[in-house]
Amino acid sequence: MRKRLQVEGFEFISDTDSEVIAHLIAFNRKHTGDLVAAVCASIAELHGAYAIAVMEEARPERIVVARNGAPLLLGIGDLCTAILPG
């Protein structure tokens, strides 16, 4: 996957699988025109456990999530500040 994406012009700055997934989604987003379709196409190629949450700058109110064998927890609420004893 990494080599195929490099041929397509993607540059990698780490050896993590997470970066491969991000580039794969970006590649599929470019070809499908839709974030949901891009995530679906991308996860069809993945093997093993993963849990991802994907957003795009143009529509920050939308989060596309997918998981396989790994837990995924999302929370919606107000940002809070922890108060630690002094």
N, C-alpha and C positions, 0 to 999 in steps of 0.2 A: 504494500500500500504506500509506504513511504517513498519508495523509488518511483512509483507511478506518479505520485503527486509532485515529486521533484522534477520529473520530466515535464509536468504541466506548469512549472514555474514557481512552485511553492518552495520557500526557503525555511529550513528548520533550524531553530536555535537551541533545541534540547533533544534528548533521546527519549522523551516521555511518550507513552501511548496517548495521553491526553492531547498533546499537540497534533498528533496524527489525526485524531478524531476531529479536532477543531478545523484543520485544513480540509479534511474530507467533507465536512459539512459545508464549508465555504465553497469548495469545488462544486458540490451538488446544488448548492443554492444558486450559483451562477448559471447552472444548466437547467434547473427546474423552474426558477423564478419564484419559488415559494419556500419559506422556511420549514413548514411542516413536511412538505414533500422531500426537501433536502435531508431532514433528519431521518425520515423513514428510509430513504435510499441509502443513507450512510449506515444506519444500524443494521441493515440487511447484510452488510459486509463485515460486521464486527463478530469477533469470537471471544468467548469468555465473559467474565462479569464486568459490568459497567453501570454507572448511574450518571446521567448528564442532565443538565438544565441549560437550555440555549435561549438566548435573547438576541434580538437585532436592534441596532441603534434607531432605525426608522420607526419601530413599533415597540417601545420599551414596556408597554402595558401587557404584552403577550410573552409568555414563557412556554417553550416547548420542552417537555421532559420525556425521558425514556430510561428504562433500566432493564437489566438482565442479571438476576442473581445477586445484585448488590442493593443495599437499602438506599432509599431516596426519601428525604424528608424536606418538605417545603413548609414555610411558615409565612403568614401574611399578617401584618400588624404594624403598629407604630414603632418607630425606632426608639429604643430605650437605652438609658445609660445606667450601667451598674454602679451602685454606690458601695464602695468598700469601706469597712471600718478603719478609722484613722490611726 
